[in-house]
Amino acid sequence: MERKKSSVRAQFGRRAGAYARSESHARDRDLELLLEHLRLRPEDRALDVATGTGFTAIALRSDVHSVVGLDLTHRMLLEAIRLAASAAPSRSAAQGLADTPGIQWVEGDVESLPFRDGAFSVVTCRRAPHHFVHLDRGIGEMLRVLQPDGRIGIVDQISPEEAVGLRLMEDLEALRDASHVHALTVNEWRAVFERHEIALTFLDVVESAQAFEGWLDLADTEIDRRRAIEQALADAPPEARRQIGYEATPERSFLKRWAVLVGRKR
């Protein structure tokens, strides 16, 4: 499983600049819903796990006392610092992980968070859990550093509930990006919250048409993998293509679905 984490570092280190330019990551509806339903307070201390290029941490900053943005990949954090600096002056990030006013940047692993128990009143994780090697271990760590009655907010892409659509979407994701592990269904996410005794206070699903080529370009998917994706789509049952919302128009697209979940630590 360390090989999978190395794959995550390699993939996101290589594509950090592209993710920093992603309009979807910067301001899509899933981020708006997450911030709205966390019910943020000025005294909150927030942790954004797998912060990537920092869009969620930066969005949190204006509504809370302090934010920590943590990520496994050093180059993603450097992009986060650069983006945060465009909104608030900070020390040069050229030689390391300089902090931004209101945000501390930390390189670390969700499976072993370098913080004391109950250090935060809010923990978020957006668009990353499908890359977690051990999801339950990561959720457990997020809850460990969350204070009693603290709020946890998670956004992640979801698979169709139906088996044939789920199998097709998972196959496409794995071919597109070798760092992909598994995208849960909504019902699987409900089970995760129940298993970890998180009181679910909000759940919604955001859908948007995803241009097929743009999706592949963001991950810089290699040509042989693109060919394999084309073959997988051609071989898939029509019902599977329908379940992922695939449109075989000249522009080609499919439905990207994000679950937004907010809960409280019991």
Secondary structure, DSSP 8 states (H G I E B T S, - for coil): -HHHHHHHHHHHHHTHHHHHT-HHHHH-HHHHHHHHHTT--TT-EEEEET-TTSHHHHHHHTTSSEEEEEES-HHHHHHHHHHHHTTS-----TTS---BTTEEEEE--GGG-SS-TT-EEEEEEES-GGG-SSHHHHHHHHHHTEEEEEEEEEEEE---SSHHHHHHHHHHHHHH-TT------HHHHHHHHHHTTEEEEEEEEEEEEEEHHHHHHHHT--HHHHHHHHHHHHHS-HHHHHHTT-B-SSS-EEEEEEEEEEEEE-
